[in-house]
Amino acid sequence: MLKIDKTAEGEKVTLTLEGRLDISAAPQLEAELKRAMEHTTELIFDLEKLDYISSAGLRVLLLAQKQMNKQGRMRLIHVGETVMETLEITGFVDIFFIVE
Amino acid sequence: MKKSTRHSLSRRVTLIQLALMITMVAILAVSSYMVFRRTYLRFYNQKGQDIVRIVAAQTDWEQLEHFAETGEPDSYSESLTEFYNSVKMNFTGVGYLYLFVPGETSFTYLIEAQTPEDDPEWVAHWGDIFEYTSYEYEKLLPDVRAGKPSTEIMFMETALGAGIETWAPVFDASGNVRAMVEADYELTDLEKEIDAFVLRIVLFILLCTLVFLTVMFLYMRRSIVQPIVRLNASVDSYEHGDFDLQLEKFRTDDELRNLAVSFTDMTRRIDAYTEEVARATEEQGRISAEYNVAKQIQTDILPSEFPAFPERRDFDIYASLYSSREICGDYYDFFLIDEDHLAMVLGDVSGKGVPAAMFMVIVKTLIKNRALQGFSPAEVLQNVSEQLVEGNNAGMYATVWLAVLELSTGKGMAANAGAEHPVLRRAGKRFELQEYRHSPPVGAMEGVRFRDHGFQLEPGDTLFVYTDGVKEPRNKREETFGTAGILEALNREPEATPSVLLQTMKTTIDSFTGEAIQADDITMLSLKYYGTAKPSDEWK
């Protein structure tokens, strides 16, 4: 189960993810992102309450990163220990801009 | 069986109608019998009363008094008797017509009318005295005292027959009641007449009913039962594959036609749906067949003959891939770059299905080609990643662990592009995770850097690498196997050969997950390095 909370201020959108971002939740986030990224120059993922991220979830974040590279920037904030470990193992720490 | 059910509907409806009709006819017969009887009685009562009133009015007591008292006939009494006789003769149904003097308990005859048909024995004469019947006593005397004619219907039934009695008083000049005229109307045949009349009515109604029922039955068969039977037969034939309701035969625009129309629509939709399902099933079968081929390709391109290098004594390598039901895009690979350099690869493509399998084949081919040219692992991955990023809009990427080992010295170089932490066991020690900085997955993003990580293997060391399918199985209690599970399984028999290690790992995972379905490919590779301390056949 994944809960997505979206707050937008002008061209800045924050998506707060809560729960598990796995293969069953990935399409839900992908659909949400499609809307969230329109006319957005700054995309922020708040991952404080994200417990788990699978490779399918990483792919969605990767696609968002690729899109945001064209139209602005993307950041991950409040990354928890478990998710951070996954990001380190998978090497995505080199791809995402993670705010400590 | 079929035949009896076919017409049971019309038969049942007709029977119900017949029952209703019979009940109706019975009610009609009883009520008409009662109505006619009353009408008859009232009619004859009225007729009798008219007669006695006329006769009483014609009887002049002043002229008759002499005859009444003496019994000696005179001209008046004779003409009056003639009058009485002619009245009786001309009014059919009048059984008795007589004049009498009412007493307290009996009455005295003065004149009784006589016709040629009458038996003279039965005719009373002047001075004959009769007792009142209890009925006369009760009904007649009050009228005598009140000086009025009979009003209510007095219907009498005796052994001799049935009749209506009517009477009217005869007054003298001073208005006193001196005598009474009574007429008895014979109604012996009345019951028979009424019965005959009612019977005629009943027969007529029955006839009408039969005609009506026949028409009704025929109409129902044509416009209700036959359409239903046709519907029924069509449904039966639909089971056998053909269906034609012949809508044009439903002539009337009623509920049955609507039913037939919606039924036809429904069967059309069922047919369309069935066809669609058949097509989808066929399509599914085709896709599933292609899917299986893709899965087969995925496993076929992996080196699968073990021992892989039977002539080599300086190392032992073993790898296995247990695929899940879906295609997950895992792969392993190993090959000699030259006599002294062994390349080992373990990869996992993001996503699932045929696209993942295709991507995996590309990744495998590119890596092997580049590695065979003698580049370092990081250089290989750098090159492969750049090739994969181009035109990769689906966001597919692969995590890869690539190592090249110099067999003569044990010096190794590895690049970990987002793969799991390798596990290493130093000779005589325990298996431990090797944690160092990973590079991003290949194909994920342009412009990323890949790092080489140098390592040194000593004779007797064992290396174990795996994909996330080994680390992430979950059991029913939602617990994850994890690196702890991996290390525990490996350390149970740390001296084991790579093939035994991998089999132990698989059985450990299976008993951990129980009956849960394997969600991801389980891919593992293990290398035991002997180096120059080549084990002899006896040692093995």
HADDOCK unambig.tbl for C-alpha pairs under 7 A between the chains (distance, minus, plus):
assign (segid A and resid 55 and name CA) (segid B and resid 350 and name CA) 6.02 0.50 0.50
assign (segid A and resid 56 and name CA) (segid B and resid 350 and name CA) 6.57 0.50 0.50
assign (segid A and resid 56 and name CA) (segid B and resid 351 and name CA) 6.07 0.50 0.50
assign (segid A and resid 59 and name CA) (segid B and resid 395 and name CA) 6.37 0.50 0.50
assign (segid A and resid 62 and name CA) (segid B and resid 395 and name CA) 6.90 0.50 0.50
assign (segid A and resid 63 and name CA) (segid B and resid 395 and name CA) 5.73 0.50 0.50
assign (segid A and resid 88 and name CA) (segid B and resid 438 and name CA) 6.67 0.50 0.50
assign (segid A and resid 89 and name CA) (segid B and resid 418 and name CA) 5.43 0.50 0.50
assign (segid A and resid 89 and name CA) (segid B and resid 419 and name CA) 6.40 0.50 0.50
assign (segid A and resid 89 and name CA) (segid B and resid 420 and name CA) 6.16 0.50 0.50
assign (segid A and resid 89 and name CA) (segid B and resid 438 and name CA) 6.02 0.50 0.50
assign (segid A and resid 90 and name CA) (segid B and resid 417 and name CA) 6.82 0.50 0.50
assign (segid A and resid 90 and name CA) (segid B and resid 418 and name CA) 3.25 0.50 0.50
assign (segid A and resid 90 and name CA) (segid B and resid 419 and name CA) 5.76 0.50 0.50
assign (segid A and resid 90 and name CA) (segid B and resid 438 and name CA) 6.84 0.50 0.50
assign (segid A and resid 90 and name CA) (segid B and resid 440 and name CA) 6.15 0.50 0.50
assign (segid A and resid 90 and name CA) (segid B and resid 441 and name CA) 6.63 0.50 0.50
assign (segid A and resid 91 and name CA) (segid B and resid 417 and name CA) 6.32 0.50 0.50
assign (segid A and resid 91 and name CA) (segid B and resid 418 and name CA) 4.56 0.50 0.50
assign (segid A and resid 91 and name CA) (segid B and resid 438 and name CA) 5.05 0.50 0.50
assign (segid A and resid 91 and name CA) (segid B and resid 439 and name CA) 4.65 0.50 0.50
assign (segid A and resid 91 and name CA) (segid B and resid 440 and name CA) 3.74 0.50 0.50
assign (segid A and resid 91 and name CA) (segid B and resid 441 and name CA) 6.36 0.50 0.50
assign (segid A and resid 92 and name CA) (segid B and resid 440 and name CA) 5.24 0.50 0.50
assign (segid A and resid 94 and name CA) (segid B and resid 440 and name CA) 6.21 0.50 0.50
assign (segid A and resid 95 and name CA) (segid B and resid 440 and name CA) 6.95 0.50 0.50
